[in-house]
Amino acid sequence: MRFNLAETETGREIAQENQELGRELGLIRSMELFLQTRFGDFPDQYDLARKLVTEDHAANVARILDGASLEELRRSR
């Protein structure tokens, strides 16, 4: 008899968590690319990208495209 983790509730929960983590990492990476394109490389780029995604990804992308400064983006909303 073959055991298939994907067919168990635990397996489905693990898959769901991995999917959510992958989505979050993808959003962070896209935010990093927006920041890098606008401001070039800077030391806390990943941390700022993570913060902006956590706050509101779409709204913060709009802020970047609308010309918000790096300091404005670093400040909490």
ABEGO torsion letter per residue (X at the ends): XBBBAAABAAAAAAAAAAAAAAAAAAAAAAAAAAAAAAAEBBAAAAAAAAAAAAABAAAAAAAAAAGBBAAAAABBX
